Amino acid sequence: MKIRDALREQVRRHAGRTAQSSAGIIDSQTVKTPEKRGFVSMMQARRSKERERHILVDTLGPLLMVVVHVGNLQDRDGALSVLARAQDNFPTLRLI
């Protein structure tokens, strides 16, 4: 984490910004899992094994955080989980 944080701060300084992010972008993506075990969710009337990942990035693009959830979790619930963790790890974030 220290290397990732140092690189992100270096990218921000090179772009003429402060070292700490004050804004970020959050998005989610559903991905199929290759494993045979795990939680099975019903998506589009068929059985599939999926995971949902919520990604928080800096406005310049560097990664801030990734959280992986079961596939049937609502986006709002996954986003709340990411935001709670981001509040602890990135106290300067004000806008997402």
Residue, then its C-alpha position, 0 to 999 in steps of 0.5 A: m500500500k505504501i508504494r501505491d500511495a507514494l505513486r499516486e501522490q507522485v502522479r498528482r504532484h506531477a499534474g500540479r495537484t495536491a498530494q492528497s485526493s479531495a475527489g474520487i469516482i466510484d463504479s461497480q462491475t459484475v464479473k463471473t467467477p471460474e470457481k465451482r464453489g461459492f454463492v450462486s445468485m439469480m441474474q437475468a433468470r439464469r443461474s450464474k456464479e458472480r462477484e461484484r467489485h466496487i472500485l474507487v479511483d482518484t479523478l486522475g485515474p489512480l486506484l484508491m480502493v477495490v472491494v469485492h462482494v457477492g454478485n447479488l449485492q445491491d450497488r447502493d449497499g456495495a457503495l456504502s461499504v466502499l465509502a465507509r472504508a474510504q472515510d477511514n483511509f482517505p479523510t481528505l475525500r470530500l466529493i465522490 
